[in-house]
Amino acid sequence: MPHLVLYNYFRSSTSFRVRAALHLKGLDFEYKPVNLLKGEQHLPQYRNINPMGGVPALVHKEKVISDSTAILEYLNEVFPEPNLFPEDPYLRARVREVCEIVNSSMHPYGNLKVLQHLTVAHGYTHEQKDQWVQKWTTQGLEALETILSNFAGDYCFGNRVTMADLYVFPQLITCQRFNVDLSKYSLLMKIFKNCEYHPDFIKAHLSNQIDTPEELRKS
Ligand SMILES: N[C@@H](CCC(=O)N[C@@H](CS)C(=O)NCC(=O)O)C(=O)O
């Protein structure tokens, strides 16, 4: 088995993406928790691994890669089965479009450092931070619901998991955490429920990790 080490945090949606890919590809990995709430991402020894101070970071055969998108592309090239992209180049482009909507236009607004800045510099309350995430993620949700209506089956693109599901599913969990009203996104909720029961998504889920606090574990 290849030696893979994943620096990550149970609740991080970018970490989920990579955990799910590793499980889908049947790859064993060593789980190294980085506690974001304790600020372990800012420690010099972690900054040596990822100078951006974020999770995830992957070490494969002593070579480091950080940023989930780069890691996922690498894993899919080095361990091609099952392919997380469709065969068709047009569909591949549309999968990447969906991933990028989540990655650039949704995820950053709920990121810990952004929310911490809103609290420290602007005095945001818990409710104001919820409203902030709600405001900025809604546009992405609307776009995803429309785009995926052309492609979805059980999952975002047809009836098998693709890279798009690895981005969309954990982002919907984040939306729930910030009380975003997801009830009107019926397609996204259908995909969410199917992902929720996928065995590799269960293994990657925030409630099942070694650093998951007891109160967030699924019984
Ligand atoms: N684009 C990066 C973002 C990484 C990132 O910011 N991850 C979050 C967790 S989901 C993090 O580590 N945040 C630390 C912080 O905000 O201090 C990726 O996809 O890996």
The ligand as an SDF file (V2000), in Angstrom:
LIG
                    3D

 20 19  0  0  0  0  0  0  0  0999 V2000
   -8.6800   26.2560   -1.0930 N   0  0  0  0  0  0  0  0  0  0  0  0
   -8.1930   25.5300    0.0390 C   0  0  0  0  0  0  0  0  0  0  0  0
   -8.8590   26.0600    1.2990 C   0  0  0  0  0  0  0  0  0  0  0  0
   -8.3090   25.3900    2.5560 C   0  0  0  0  0  0  0  0  0  0  0  0
   -8.9900   25.9660    3.7890 C   0  0  0  0  0  0  0  0  0  0  0  0
   -9.0500   27.1900    3.9710 O   0  0  0  0  0  0  0  0  0  0  0  0
   -9.5020   25.0780    4.6300 N   0  0  0  0  0  0  0  0  0  0  0  0
  -10.1390   25.5180    5.8590 C   0  0  0  0  0  0  0  0  0  0  0  0
  -10.9560   24.4120    6.4770 C   0  0  0  0  0  0  0  0  0  0  0  0
  -12.3400   23.9490    5.4750 S   0  0  0  0  0  0  0  0  0  0  0  0
   -9.0770   25.9050    6.8640 C   0  0  0  0  0  0  0  0  0  0  0  0
   -8.1000   25.2120    7.0060 O   0  0  0  0  0  0  0  0  0  0  0  0
   -9.2790   27.0240    7.5520 N   0  0  0  0  0  0  0  0  0  0  0  0
   -8.3390   27.4410    8.5730 C   0  0  0  0  0  0  0  0  0  0  0  0
   -8.6100   28.8320    9.0410 C   0  0  0  0  0  0  0  0  0  0  0  0
   -9.5540   29.4720    8.5580 O   0  0  0  0  0  0  0  0  0  0  0  0
   -7.8340   29.2780    9.9010 O   0  0  0  0  0  0  0  0  0  0  0  0
   -8.4590   24.0340   -0.1570 C   0  0  0  0  0  0  0  0  0  0  0  0
   -9.3650   23.7060   -0.9140 O   0  0  0  0  0  0  0  0  0  0  0  0
   -7.7400   23.1910    0.3970 O   0  0  0  0  0  0  0  0  0  0  0  0
  1  2  1  0
  2  3  1  0
  2 18  1  0
  3  4  1  0
  4  5  1  0
  5  6  2  0
  5  7  1  0
  7  8  1  0
  8  9  1  0
  8 11  1  0
  9 10  1  0
 11 12  2  0
 11 13  1  0
 13 14  1  0
 14 15  1  0
 15 16  2  0
 15 17  1  0
 18 19  2  0
 18 20  1  0
M  END
$$$$
